[in-house]
Amino acid sequence: MTTEKAKNSKNIASATSGQSESKKELNQKTSVEFSVSILLGVVVIVLVAATAYYGLVR
């Protein structure tokens, strides 16, 4: 069993080292998506507040 664990840990280490660039790209994409979703949420809240203020939504 200890040899299996050693082999598995080596395989995991080699797999993660090869994916370092894709992790950076994924983090960057996630950051952009988060920023866009926050911006859209703020815009929706402002639009709802403005329409409620002017009496278009009851």
CHARMM-style PDB file with segment names, atoms N, HN, CA, C and O in Angstrom:
ATOM      1  N   MET     1       0.805  -1.195   0.000  1.00  0.00      PROA
ATOM      2  CA  MET     1       0.000   0.000   0.000  1.00  0.00      PROA
ATOM      3  C   MET     1       0.850   1.262   0.000  1.00  0.00      PROA
ATOM      4  O   MET     1       0.477   2.259  -0.617  1.00  0.00      PROA
ATOM      5  N   THR     2       1.966   1.230   0.672  1.00  0.00      PROA
ATOM      6  HN  THR     2       2.269   0.419   1.173  1.00  0.00      PROA
ATOM      7  CA  THR     2       2.806   2.431   0.708  1.00  0.00      PROA
ATOM      8  C   THR     2       3.391   2.732  -0.660  1.00  0.00      PROA
ATOM      9  O   THR     2       3.596   3.895  -1.007  1.00  0.00      PROA
ATOM     10  N   THR     3       3.664   1.684  -1.447  1.00  0.00      PROA
ATOM     11  HN  THR     3       3.498   0.739  -1.165  1.00  0.00      PROA
ATOM     12  CA  THR     3       4.195   1.943  -2.791  1.00  0.00      PROA
ATOM     13  C   THR     3       3.116   2.565  -3.675  1.00  0.00      PROA
ATOM     14  O   THR     3       3.423   3.404  -4.522  1.00  0.00      PROA
ATOM     15  N   GLU     4       1.865   2.167  -3.490  1.00  0.00      PROA
ATOM     16  HN  GLU     4       1.616   1.486  -2.802  1.00  0.00      PROA
ATOM     17  CA  GLU     4       0.779   2.769  -4.265  1.00  0.00      PROA
ATOM     18  C   GLU     4       0.637   4.245  -3.937  1.00  0.00      PROA
ATOM     19  O   GLU     4       0.448   5.071  -4.830  1.00  0.00      PROA
ATOM     20  N   LYS     5       0.726   4.574  -2.665  1.00  0.00      PROA
ATOM     21  HN  LYS     5       0.880   3.903  -1.939  1.00  0.00      PROA
ATOM     22  CA  LYS     5       0.599   5.975  -2.258  1.00  0.00      PROA
ATOM     23  C   LYS     5       1.737   6.799  -2.829  1.00  0.00      PROA
ATOM     24  O   LYS     5       1.521   7.930  -3.265  1.00  0.00      PROA
ATOM     25  N   ALA     6       2.935   6.257  -2.835  1.00  0.00      PROA
ATOM     26  HN  ALA     6       3.110   5.339  -2.481  1.00  0.00      PROA
ATOM     27  CA  ALA     6       4.082   6.978  -3.375  1.00  0.00      PROA
ATOM     28  C   ALA     6       3.911   7.199  -4.872  1.00  0.00      PROA
ATOM     29  O   ALA     6       4.203   8.286  -5.372  1.00  0.00      PROA
ATOM     30  N   LYS     7       3.445   6.192  -5.589  1.00  0.00      PROA
ATOM     31  HN  LYS     7       3.207   5.309  -5.182  1.00  0.00      PROA
ATOM     32  CA  LYS     7       3.234   6.329  -7.023  1.00  0.00      PROA
ATOM     33  C   LYS     7       2.142   7.351  -7.307  1.00  0.00      PROA
ATOM     34  O   LYS     7       2.272   8.175  -8.212  1.00  0.00      PROA
ATOM     35  N   ASN     8       1.065   7.293  -6.530  1.00  0.00      PROA
ATOM     36  HN  ASN     8       0.959   6.624  -5.795  1.00  0.00      PROA
ATOM     37  CA  ASN     8      -0.034   8.225  -6.744  1.00  0.00      PROA
ATOM     38  C   ASN     8       0.392   9.657  -6.466  1.00  0.00      PROA
ATOM     39  O   ASN     8       0.005  10.569  -7.196  1.00  0.00      PROA
ATOM     40  N   SER     9       1.172   9.863  -5.432  1.00  0.00      PROA
ATOM     41  HN  SER     9       1.486   9.122  -4.839  1.00  0.00      PROA
ATOM     42  CA  SER     9       1.603  11.227  -5.121  1.00  0.00      PROA
ATOM     43  C   SER     9       2.533  11.760  -6.202  1.00  0.00      PROA
ATOM     44  O   SER     9       2.493  12.950  -6.513  1.00  0.00      PROA
ATOM     45  N   LYS    10       3.379  10.894  -6.786  1.00  0.00      PROA
ATOM     46  HN  LYS    10       3.411   9.927  -6.533  1.00  0.00      PROA
ATOM     47  CA  LYS    10       4.245  11.329  -7.878  1.00  0.00      PROA
ATOM     48  C   LYS    10       3.414  11.691  -9.100  1.00  0.00      PROA
ATOM     49  O   LYS    10       3.695  12.686  -9.769  1.00  0.00      PROA
ATOM     50  N   ASN    11       2.388  10.891  -9.398  1.00  0.00      PROA
ATOM     51  HN  ASN    11       2.159  10.084  -8.854  1.00  0.00      PROA
ATOM     52  CA  ASN    11       1.536  11.171 -10.550  1.00  0.00      PROA
ATOM     53  C   ASN    11       0.787  12.488 -10.351  1.00  0.00      PROA
ATOM     54  O   ASN    11       0.651  13.274 -11.289  1.00  0.00      PROA
ATOM     55  N   ILE    12       0.315  12.722  -9.162  1.00  0.00      PROA
ATOM     56  HN  ILE    12       0.426  12.084  -8.400  1.00  0.00      PROA
ATOM     57  CA  ILE    12      -0.411  13.961  -8.876  1.00  0.00      PROA
ATOM     58  C   ILE    12       0.522  15.155  -9.005  1.00  0.00      PROA
ATOM     59  O   ILE    12       0.141  16.181  -9.568  1.00  0.00      PROA
ATOM     60  N   ALA    13       1.731  15.033  -8.495  1.00  0.00      PROA
ATOM     61  HN  ALA    13       2.040  14.199  -8.037  1.00  0.00      PROA
ATOM     62  CA  ALA    13       2.696  16.130  -8.577  1.00  0.00      PROA
ATOM     63  C   ALA    13       3.040  16.444 -10.026  1.00  0.00      PROA
ATOM     64  O   ALA    13       3.130  17.616 -10.391  1.00  0.00      PROA
ATOM     65  N   SER    14       3.234  15.438 -10.850  1.00  0.00      PROA
ATOM     66  HN  SER    14       3.162  14.486 -10.553  1.00  0.00      PROA
ATOM     67  CA  SER    14       3.577  15.693 -12.244  1.00  0.00      PROA
ATOM     68  C   SER    14       2.381  16.259 -13.002  1.00  0.00      PROA
ATOM     69  O   SER    14       2.558  17.071 -13.910  1.00  0.00      PROA
ATOM     70  N   ALA    15       1.185  15.851 -12.652  1.00  0.00      PROA
ATOM     71  HN  ALA    15       1.041  15.191 -11.915  1.00  0.00      PROA
ATOM     72  CA  ALA    15      -0.005  16.373 -13.324  1.00  0.00      PROA
ATOM     73  C   ALA    15      -0.243  17.828 -12.966  1.00  0.00      PROA
ATOM     74  O   ALA    15      -0.618  18.620 -13.830  1.00  0.00      PROA
ATOM     75  N   THR    16      -0.033  18.195 -11.712  1.00  0.00      PROA
ATOM     76  HN  THR    16       0.272  17.552 -11.010  1.00  0.00      PROA
ATOM     77  CA  THR    16      -0.279  19.572 -11.309  1.00  0.00      PROA
ATOM     78  C   THR    16       0.794  20.509 -11.835  1.00  0.00      PROA
ATOM     79  O   THR    16       0.497  21.671 -12.114  1.00  0.00      PROA
ATOM     80  N   SER    17       2.017  20.054 -11.979  1.00  0.00      PROA
ATOM     81  HN  SER    17       2.259  19.110 -11.753  1.00  0.00      PROA
ATOM     82  CA  SER    17       3.064  20.932 -12.499  1.00  0.00      PROA
ATOM     83  C   SER    17       2.815  21.256 -13.970  1.00  0.00      PROA
ATOM     84  O   SER    17       3.160  22.348 -14.422  1.00  0.00      PROA
ATOM     85  N   GLY    18       2.238  20.354 -14.706  1.00  0.00      PROA
ATOM     86  HN  GLY    18       1.958  19.467 -14.339  1.00  0.00      PROA
ATOM     87  CA  GLY    18       1.933  20.593 -16.105  1.00  0.00      PROA
ATOM     88  C   GLY    18       0.731  21.497 -16.302  1.00  0.00      PROA
ATOM     89  O   GLY    18       0.556  22.060 -17.383  1.00  0.00      PROA
ATOM     90  N   GLN    19      -0.089  21.647 -15.294  1.00  0.00      PROA
ATOM     91  HN  GLN    19       0.053  21.190 -14.416  1.00  0.00      PROA
ATOM     92  CA  GLN    19      -1.304  22.443 -15.409  1.00  0.00      PROA
ATOM     93  C   GLN    19      -1.179  23.821 -14.777  1.00  0.00      PROA
ATOM     94  O   GLN    19      -2.188  24.499 -14.585  1.00  0.00      PROA
ATOM     95  N   SER    20       0.026  24.248 -14.451  1.00  0.00      PROA
ATOM     96  HN  SER    20       0.847  23.698 -14.607  1.00  0.00      PROA
ATOM     97  CA  SER    20       0.182  25.530 -13.766  1.00  0.00      PROA
ATOM     98  C   SER    20      -0.287  26.688 -14.638  1.00  0.00      PROA
ATOM     99  O   SER    20      -0.878  27.638 -14.124  1.00  0.00      PROA
ATOM    100  N   GLU    21      -0.041  26.632 -15.931  1.00  0.00      PROA
ATOM    101  HN  GLU    21       0.438  25.860 -16.348  1.00  0.00      PROA
ATOM    102  CA  GLU    21      -0.486  27.704 -16.811  1.00  0.00      PROA
ATOM    103  C   GLU    21      -1.998  27.721 -16.923  1.00  0.00      PROA
ATOM    104  O   GLU    21      -2.608  28.791 -16.902  1.00  0.00      PROA
ATOM    105  N   SER    22      -2.607  26.561 -17.041  1.00  0.00      PROA
ATOM    106  HN  SER    22      -2.112  25.692 -17.058  1.00  0.00      PROA
ATOM    107  CA  SER    22      -4.052  26.532 -17.177  1.00  0.00      PROA
ATOM    108  C   SER    22      -4.727  26.996 -15.881  1.00  0.00      PROA
ATOM    109  O   SER    22      -5.813  27.575 -15.926  1.00  0.00      PROA
ATOM    110  N   LYS    23      -4.098  26.750 -14.735  1.00  0.00      PROA
ATOM    111  HN  LYS    23      -3.216  26.280 -14.699  1.00  0.00      PROA
ATOM    112  CA  LYS    23      -4.661  27.242 -13.479  1.00  0.00      PROA
ATOM    113  C   LYS    23      -4.623  28.756 -13.442  1.00  0.00      PROA
ATOM    114  O   LYS    23      -5.573  29.392 -12.986  1.00  0.00      PROA
ATOM    115  N   LYS    24      -3.526  29.343 -13.922  1.00  0.00      PROA
ATOM    116  HN  LYS    24      -2.754  28.827 -14.293  1.00  0.00      PROA
ATOM    117  CA  LYS    24      -3.435  30.804 -13.963  1.00  0.00      PROA
ATOM    118  C   LYS    24      -4.480  31.380 -14.892  1.00  0.00      PROA
ATOM    119  O   LYS    24      -5.126  32.378 -14.571  1.00  0.00      PROA
ATOM    120  N   GLU    25      -4.648  30.751 -16.045  1.00  0.00      PROA
ATOM    121  HN  GLU    25      -4.124  29.940 -16.305  1.00  0.00      PROA
ATOM    122  CA  GLU    25      -5.657  31.217 -16.997  1.00  0.00      PROA
ATOM    123  C   GLU    25      -7.055  31.075 -16.419  1.00  0.00      PROA
ATOM    124  O   GLU    25      -7.898  31.956 -16.591  1.00  0.00      PROA
ATOM    125  N   LEU    26      -7.297  29.976 -15.740  1.00  0.00      PROA
ATOM    126  HN  LEU    26      -6.612  29.260 -15.601  1.00  0.00      PROA
ATOM    127  CA  LEU    26      -8.603  29.755 -15.128  1.00  0.00      PROA
ATOM    128  C   LEU    26      -8.871  30.790 -14.048  1.00  0.00      PROA
ATOM    129  O   LEU    26      -9.985  31.305 -13.951  1.00  0.00      PROA
ATOM    130  N   ASN    27      -7.871  31.100 -13.237  1.00  0.00      PROA
ATOM    131  HN  ASN    27      -6.967  30.681 -13.315  1.00  0.00      PROA
ATOM    132  CA  ASN    27      -8.042  32.118 -12.213  1.00  0.00      PROA
ATOM    133  C   ASN    27      -8.342  33.470 -12.831  1.00  0.00      PROA
ATOM    134  O   ASN    27      -9.157  34.229 -12.307  1.00  0.00      PROA
ATOM    135  N   GLN    28      -7.694  33.772 -13.934  1.00  0.00      PROA
ATOM    136  HN  GLN    28      -7.032  33.155 -14.360  1.00  0.00      PROA
ATOM    137  CA  GLN    28      -7.924  35.047 -14.599  1.00  0.00      PROA
ATOM    138  C   GLN    28      -9.331  35.102 -15.179  1.00  0.00      PROA
ATOM    139  O   GLN    28     -10.013  36.120 -15.059  1.00  0.00      PROA
ATOM    140  N   LYS    29      -9.768  34.019 -15.803  1.00  0.00      PROA
ATOM    141  HN  LYS    29      -9.215  33.192 -15.900  1.00  0.00      PROA
ATOM    142  CA  LYS    29     -11.119  33.968 -16.359  1.00  0.00      PROA
ATOM    143  C   LYS    29     -12.155  34.084 -15.254  1.00  0.00      PROA
ATOM    144  O   LYS    29     -13.159  34.780 -15.407  1.00  0.00      PROA
ATOM    145  N   THR    30     -11.914  33.407 -14.148  1.00  0.00      PROA
ATOM    146  HN  THR    30     -11.099  32.841 -14.024  1.00  0.00      PROA
ATOM    147  CA  THR    30     -12.845  33.453 -13.032  1.00  0.00      PROA
ATOM    148  C   THR    30     -12.934  34.859 -12.470  1.00  0.00      PROA
ATOM    149  O   THR    30     -14.018  35.314 -12.105  1.00  0.00      PROA
ATOM    150  N   SER    31     -11.816  35.547 -12.398  1.00  0.00      PROA
ATOM    151  HN  SER    31     -10.936  35.178 -12.696  1.00  0.00      PROA
ATOM    152  CA  SER    31     -11.790  36.913 -11.903  1.00  0.00      PROA
ATOM    153  C   SER    31     -12.597  37.835 -12.814  1.00  0.00      PROA
ATOM    154  O   SER    31     -13.345  38.684 -12.331  1.00  0.00      PROA
ATOM    155  N   VAL    32     -12.450  37.673 -14.109  1.00  0.00      PROA
ATOM    156  HN  VAL    32     -11.842  36.982 -14.501  1.00  0.00      PROA
ATOM    157  CA  VAL    32     -13.189  38.497 -15.066  1.00  0.00      PROA
ATOM    158  C   VAL    32     -14.686  38.203 -14.969  1.00  0.00      PROA
ATOM    159  O   VAL    32     -15.503  39.124 -14.965  1.00  0.00      PROA
ATOM    160  N   GLU    33     -15.044  36.923 -14.892  1.00  0.00      PROA
ATOM    161  HN  GLU    33     -14.380  36.175 -14.895  1.00  0.00      PROA
ATOM    162  CA  GLU    33     -16.454  36.557 -14.782  1.00  0.00      PROA
ATOM    163  C   GLU    33     -17.072  37.111 -13.504  1.00  0.00      PROA
ATOM    164  O   GLU    33     -18.215  37.569 -13.512  1.00  0.00      PROA
ATOM    165  N   PHE    34     -16.330  37.070 -12.419  1.00  0.00      PROA
ATOM    166  HN  PHE    34     -15.401  36.698 -12.412  1.00  0.00      PROA
ATOM    167  CA  PHE    34     -16.820  37.600 -11.153  1.00  0.00      PROA
ATOM    168  C   PHE    34     -17.045  39.099 -11.253  1.00  0.00      PROA
ATOM    169  O   PHE    34     -18.066  39.608 -10.791  1.00  0.00      PROA
ATOM    170  N   SER    35     -16.106  39.804 -11.848  1.00  0.00      PROA
ATOM    171  HN  SER    35     -15.276  39.390 -12.223  1.00  0.00      PROA
ATOM    172  CA  SER    35     -16.233  41.254 -12.002  1.00  0.00      PROA
ATOM    173  C   SER    35     -17.430  41.612 -12.869  1.00  0.00      PROA
ATOM    174  O   SER    35     -18.175  42.539 -12.553  1.00  0.00      PROA
ATOM    175  N   VAL    36     -17.614  40.886 -13.953  1.00  0.00      PROA
ATOM    176  HN  VAL    36     -17.008  40.133 -14.210  1.00  0.00      PROA
ATOM    177  CA  VAL    36     -18.750  41.146 -14.840  1.00  0.00      PROA
ATOM    178  C   VAL    36     -20.061  40.867 -14.132  1.00  0.00      PROA
ATOM    179  O   VAL    36     -21.015  41.630 -14.283  1.00  0.00      PROA
ATOM    180  N   SER    37     -20.130  39.799 -13.368  1.00  0.00      PROA
ATOM    181  HN  SER    37     -19.355  39.179 -13.245  1.00  0.00      PROA
ATOM    182  CA  SER    37     -21.377  39.482 -12.675  1.00  0.00      PROA
ATOM    183  C   SER    37     -21.693  40.509 -11.599  1.00  0.00      PROA
ATOM    184  O   SER    37     -22.858  40.853 -11.401  1.00  0.00      PROA
ATOM    185  N   ILE    38     -20.680  41.005 -10.904  1.00  0.00      PROA
ATOM    186  HN  ILE    38     -19.733  40.726 -11.065  1.00  0.00      PROA
ATOM    187  CA  ILE    38     -20.898  42.056  -9.911  1.00  0.00      PROA
ATOM    188  C   ILE    38     -21.394  43.328 -10.598  1.00  0.00      PROA
ATOM    189  O   ILE    38     -22.327  43.971 -10.116  1.00  0.00      PROA
ATOM    190  N   LEU    39     -20.784  43.687 -11.703  1.00  0.00      PROA
ATOM    191  HN  LEU    39     -20.026  43.165 -12.095  1.00  0.00      PROA
ATOM    192  CA  LEU    39     -21.188  44.881 -12.442  1.00  0.00      PROA
ATOM    193  C   LEU    39     -22.636  44.762 -12.921  1.00  0.00      PROA
ATOM    194  O   LEU    39     -23.412  45.708 -12.787  1.00  0.00      PROA
ATOM    195  N   LEU    40     -23.002  43.612 -13.473  1.00  0.00      PROA
ATOM    196  HN  LEU    40     -22.372  42.843 -13.582  1.00  0.00      PROA
ATOM    197  CA  LEU    40     -24.374  43.412 -13.928  1.00  0.00      PROA
ATOM    198  C   LEU    40     -25.356  43.460 -12.772  1.00  0.00      PROA
ATOM    199  O   LEU    40     -26.449  44.006 -12.917  1.00  0.00      PROA
ATOM    200  N   GLY    41     -24.992  42.902 -11.633  1.00  0.00      PROA
ATOM    201  HN  GLY    41     -24.103  42.459 -11.515  1.00  0.00      PROA
ATOM    202  CA  GLY    41     -25.849  42.954 -10.460  1.00  0.00      PROA
ATOM    203  C   GLY    41     -26.089  44.377  -9.991  1.00  0.00      PROA
ATOM    204  O   GLY    41     -27.212  44.739  -9.641  1.00  0.00      PROA
ATOM    205  N   VAL    42     -25.040  45.183  -9.982  1.00  0.00      PROA
ATOM    206  HN  VAL    42     -24.127  44.889 -10.266  1.00  0.00      PROA
ATOM    207  CA  VAL    42     -25.176  46.582  -9.570  1.00  0.00      PROA
ATOM    208  C   VAL    42     -26.062  47.343 -10.551  1.00  0.00      PROA
ATOM    209  O   VAL    42     -26.904  48.139 -10.134  1.00  0.00      PROA
ATOM    210  N   VAL    43     -25.883  47.110 -11.839  1.00  0.00      PROA
ATOM    211  HN  VAL    43     -25.199  46.464 -12.178  1.00  0.00      PROA
ATOM    212  CA  VAL    43     -26.695  47.784 -12.853  1.00  0.00      PROA
ATOM    213  C   VAL    43     -28.166  47.414 -12.692  1.00  0.00      PROA
ATOM    214  O   VAL    43     -29.034  48.282 -12.787  1.00  0.00      PROA
ATOM    215  N   VAL    44     -28.455  46.144 -12.451  1.00  0.00      PROA
ATOM    216  HN  VAL    44     -27.750  45.439 -12.374  1.00  0.00      PROA
ATOM    217  CA  VAL    44     -29.838  45.704 -12.271  1.00  0.00      PROA
ATOM    218  C   VAL    44     -30.440  46.369 -11.037  1.00  0.00      PROA
ATOM    219  O   VAL    44     -31.577  46.839 -11.079  1.00  0.00      PROA
ATOM    220  N   ILE    45     -29.695  46.411  -9.951  1.00  0.00      PROA
ATOM    221  HN  ILE    45     -28.771  46.029  -9.917  1.00  0.00      PROA
ATOM    222  CA  ILE    45     -30.203  47.035  -8.726  1.00  0.00      PROA
ATOM    223  C   ILE    45     -30.479  48.524  -8.957  1.00  0.00      PROA
ATOM    224  O   ILE    45     -31.499  49.038  -8.498  1.00  0.00      PROA
ATOM    225  N   VAL    46     -29.587  49.217  -9.660  1.00  0.00      PROA
ATOM    226  HN  VAL    46     -28.758  48.799 -10.033  1.00  0.00      PROA
ATOM    227  CA  VAL    46     -29.795  50.641  -9.943  1.00  0.00      PROA
ATOM    228  C   VAL    46     -31.020  50.837 -10.830  1.00  0.00      PROA
ATOM    229  O   VAL    46     -31.809  51.753 -10.597  1.00  0.00      PROA
ATOM    230  N   LEU    47     -31.190  49.995 -11.836  1.00  0.00      PROA
ATOM    231  HN  LEU    47     -30.549  49.251 -12.025  1.00  0.00      PROA
ATOM    232  CA  LEU    47     -32.358  50.108 -12.715  1.00  0.00      PROA
ATOM    233  C   LEU    47     -33.662  49.859 -11.960  1.00  0.00      PROA
ATOM    234  O   LEU    47     -34.640  50.578 -12.161  1.00  0.00      PROA
ATOM    235  N   VAL    48     -33.682  48.862 -11.106  1.00  0.00      PROA
ATOM    236  HN  VAL    48     -32.887  48.278 -10.943  1.00  0.00      PROA
ATOM    237  CA  VAL    48     -34.887  48.579 -10.323  1.00  0.00      PROA
ATOM    238  C   VAL    48     -35.181  49.731  -9.376  1.00  0.00      PROA
ATOM    239  O   VAL    48     -36.338  50.120  -9.220  1.00  0.00      PROA
ATOM    240  N   ALA    49     -34.157  50.280  -8.745  1.00  0.00      PROA
ATOM    241  HN  ALA    49     -33.217  49.964  -8.872  1.00  0.00      PROA
ATOM    242  CA  ALA    49     -34.367  51.397  -7.831  1.00  0.00      PROA
ATOM    243  C   ALA    49     -34.863  52.629  -8.576  1.00  0.00      PROA
ATOM    244  O   ALA    49     -35.737  53.343  -8.084  1.00  0.00      PROA
ATOM    245  N   ALA    50     -34.310  52.883  -9.760  1.00  0.00      PROA
ATOM    246  HN  ALA    50     -33.600  52.303 -10.160  1.00  0.00      PROA
ATOM    247  CA  ALA    50     -34.736  54.044 -10.539  1.00  0.00      PROA
ATOM    248  C   ALA    50     -36.180  53.900 -11.007  1.00  0.00      PROA
ATOM    249  O   ALA    50     -36.949  54.860 -10.942  1.00  0.00      PROA
ATOM    250  N   THR    51     -36.553  52.722 -11.475  1.00  0.00      PROA
ATOM    251  HN  THR    51     -35.928  51.942 -11.527  1.00  0.00      PROA
ATOM    252  CA  THR    51     -37.925  52.533 -11.930  1.00  0.00      PROA
ATOM    253  C   THR    51     -38.902  52.582 -10.761  1.00  0.00      PROA
ATOM    254  O   THR    51     -40.024  53.067 -10.910  1.00  0.00      PROA
ATOM    255  N   ALA    52     -38.493  52.094  -9.621  1.00  0.00      PROA
ATOM    256  HN  ALA    52     -37.581  51.700  -9.500  1.00  0.00      PROA
ATOM    257  CA  ALA    52     -39.360  52.168  -8.444  1.00  0.00      PROA
ATOM    258  C   ALA    52     -39.506  53.619  -7.988  1.00  0.00      PROA
ATOM    259  O   ALA    52     -40.580  54.023  -7.542  1.00  0.00      PROA
ATOM    260  N   TYR    53     -38.447  54.394  -8.094  1.00  0.00      PROA
ATOM    261  HN  TYR    53     -37.574  54.065  -8.456  1.00  0.00      PROA
ATOM    262  CA  TYR    53     -38.484  55.796  -7.687  1.00  0.00      PROA
ATOM    263  C   TYR    53     -39.426  56.600  -8.588  1.00  0.00      PROA
ATOM    264  O   TYR    53     -40.175  57.452  -8.109  1.00  0.00      PROA
ATOM    265  N   TYR    54     -39.384  56.326  -9.880  1.00  0.00      PROA
ATOM    266  HN  TYR    54     -38.776  55.634 -10.269  1.00  0.00      PROA
ATOM    267  CA  TYR    54     -40.225  57.054 -10.806  1.00  0.00      PROA
ATOM    268  C   TYR    54     -41.633  56.441 -10.925  1.00  0.00      PROA
ATOM    269  O   TYR    54     -42.443  56.925 -11.716  1.00  0.00      PROA
ATOM    270  N   GLY    55     -41.930  55.403 -10.167  1.00  0.00      PROA
ATOM    271  HN  GLY    55     -41.273  55.009  -9.524  1.00  0.00      PROA
ATOM    272  CA  GLY    55     -43.282  54.846 -10.112  1.00  0.00      PROA
ATOM    273  C   GLY    55     -43.624  53.896 -11.213  1.00  0.00      PROA
ATOM    274  O   GLY    55     -44.803  53.622 -11.437  1.00  0.00      PROA
ATOM    275  N   LEU    56     -42.645  53.379 -11.913  1.00  0.00      PROA
ATOM    276  HN  LEU    56     -41.687  53.602 -11.731  1.00  0.00      PROA
ATOM    277  CA  LEU    56     -42.947  52.435 -13.000  1.00  0.00      PROA
ATOM    278  C   LEU    56     -43.172  51.029 -12.478  1.00  0.00      PROA
ATOM    279  O   LEU    56     -43.812  50.210 -13.137  1.00  0.00      PROA
ATOM    280  N   VAL    57     -42.642  50.749 -11.288  1.00  0.00      PROA
ATOM    281  HN  VAL    57     -42.122  51.415 -10.753  1.00  0.00      PROA
ATOM    282  CA  VAL    57     -42.833  49.441 -10.661  1.00  0.00      PROA
ATOM    283  C   VAL    57     -43.590  49.672  -9.368  1.00  0.00      PROA
ATOM    284  O   VAL    57     -43.229  50.550  -8.584  1.00  0.00      PROA
ATOM    285  N   ARG    58     -44.626  48.902  -9.140  1.00  0.00      PROA
ATOM    286  HN  ARG    58     -44.919  48.189  -9.777  1.00  0.00      PROA
ATOM    287  CA  ARG    58     -45.402  49.087  -7.909  1.00  0.00      PROA
ATOM    288  C   ARG    58     -45.055  48.038  -6.893  1.00  0.00      PROA
ATOM    289  OT1 ARG    58     -45.610  48.036  -5.794  1.00  0.00      PROA
TER     290      ARG     58
END
